[in-house]
């Protein structure tokens, strides 16, 4: 779920900060989650695995699909949702490039309350 490009000892010591940041990012992203009409109309569900890359300066470099839901409209909405989030990177995570893997689940039962 978390990958970095520095020694494993340092990676391990920052796992708590990374886990907290990941949870905050996911929580913030939920505000922007939408179930695309095309997916609703076709009863499409799925799980999208996204990877978010950060630079050493703490800048978000990009969001990519690690594993598709099988429906491009769900994949794209997940990218858009995560792209709209604006959670400042904690100082403890600056100075190192790293990536986070974020799952996004589209479930009709949750969407329709059924």
C-alpha positions as CSV (number, residue, x, y, z in Angstrom):
1,X,0.0,0.0,0.0
2,X,3.0,2.3,0.6
3,X,6.2,2.4,-1.4
4,X,9.2,4.7,-1.0
5,X,12.6,5.0,-2.6
6,X,14.7,5.2,0.5
7,X,16.1,2.6,3.0
8,X,13.7,0.2,4.5
9,X,14.6,1.3,8.1
10,X,13.5,4.8,7.3
11,X,10.4,3.6,5.5
12,X,9.4,1.6,8.6
13,X,9.8,4.5,10.9
14,X,7.4,6.7,8.8
15,X,4.7,4.1,8.4
16,X,2.5,5.6,11.1
17,X,2.6,9.0,9.5
18,X,2.0,7.5,6.0
19,X,-1.0,5.5,7.3
20,X,-2.5,8.6,8.9
21,X,-2.0,10.6,5.8
22,X,-3.5,7.9,3.6
23,X,-6.6,7.7,5.8
24,X,-7.0,11.4,5.8
25,X,-6.7,11.5,2.0
26,X,-9.3,8.7,1.6
27,X,-11.6,10.4,4.0
28,X,-11.3,13.7,2.2
29,X,-11.8,12.0,-1.2
30,X,-15.2,10.5,-0.1
31,X,-16.7,14.0,-0.3
32,X,-16.1,14.0,-4.0
33,X,-17.2,10.4,-4.8
34,X,-20.0,10.2,-7.4
35,X,-21.5,7.1,-8.9
36,X,-21.6,7.8,-12.7
37,X,-25.0,7.7,-14.2
38,X,-23.9,5.3,-17.0
39,X,-22.6,2.9,-14.3
40,X,-25.9,3.2,-12.4
41,X,-28.0,2.6,-15.5
42,X,-26.0,-0.5,-16.4
43,X,-25.7,-1.9,-12.8
44,X,-21.9,-1.7,-13.0
45,X,-19.9,-2.2,-9.8
46,X,-16.2,-2.6,-9.2
47,X,-13.1,-1.9,-7.3
48,X,-10.5,0.5,-8.7
49,X,-7.0,0.5,-7.3
50,X,-5.3,3.9,-7.7
51,X,-1.7,4.8,-7.1
52,X,-0.8,8.4,-6.1
53,X,2.8,9.5,-6.5
54,X,4.4,12.3,-4.5
55,X,7.7,14.1,-5.2
56,X,10.4,14.7,-2.6
57,X,9.0,18.3,-2.3
58,X,5.6,16.8,-1.3
59,X,4.0,17.7,-4.6
60,X,1.4,15.2,-6.0
61,X,3.0,14.0,-9.3
62,X,0.1,11.9,-10.6
63,X,-2.7,9.4,-10.1
64,X,-2.8,6.2,-12.1
65,X,-4.9,3.1,-12.2
66,X,-3.1,0.1,-10.8
67,X,-6.1,-2.2,-11.3
68,X,-9.2,-1.4,-13.3
69,X,-12.7,-2.0,-12.1
70,X,-13.4,-3.3,-15.6
71,X,-15.4,-0.1,-16.5
72,X,-13.5,2.9,-17.7
73,X,-16.3,5.3,-16.4
74,X,-15.7,4.0,-12.8
75,X,-11.9,4.2,-13.2
76,X,-12.1,7.8,-14.5
77,X,-14.5,8.9,-11.8
78,X,-12.1,7.5,-9.1
79,X,-9.2,9.4,-10.6
80,X,-11.3,12.6,-10.7
81,X,-12.5,12.1,-7.1
82,X,-8.9,11.6,-5.8
83,X,-7.7,14.5,-8.0
84,X,-10.1,16.9,-6.3
85,X,-8.8,16.2,-2.8
86,X,-6.5,18.7,-1.2
87,X,-4.9,17.3,1.9
88,X,-1.6,19.0,2.8
89,X,1.3,16.6,3.1
90,X,2.8,16.6,6.7
91,X,6.3,17.9,7.1
92,X,7.4,14.4,8.3
93,X,6.7,13.0,4.9
94,X,8.5,15.7,2.9
95,X,12.0,15.1,1.5
96,X,11.2,11.6,0.1
97,X,9.4,10.5,-3.0
98,X,6.7,7.9,-2.3
99,X,3.5,6.4,-3.6
100,X,0.2,5.4,-1.9
101,X,-2.2,2.8,-3.2
102,X,-5.8,3.8,-2.7
103,X,-8.8,1.5,-3.3
104,X,-12.1,2.9,-4.5
105,X,-15.2,0.7,-4.3
106,X,-18.3,1.2,-6.3
107,X,-21.2,-0.9,-4.9
108,X,-24.8,-0.4,-6.0
109,X,-26.1,-1.6,-2.6
110,X,-24.3,1.2,-0.8
111,X,-25.3,3.8,-3.5
112,X,-29.0,3.0,-3.5
113,X,-29.2,2.2,0.3
114,X,-30.5,-1.3,-0.4
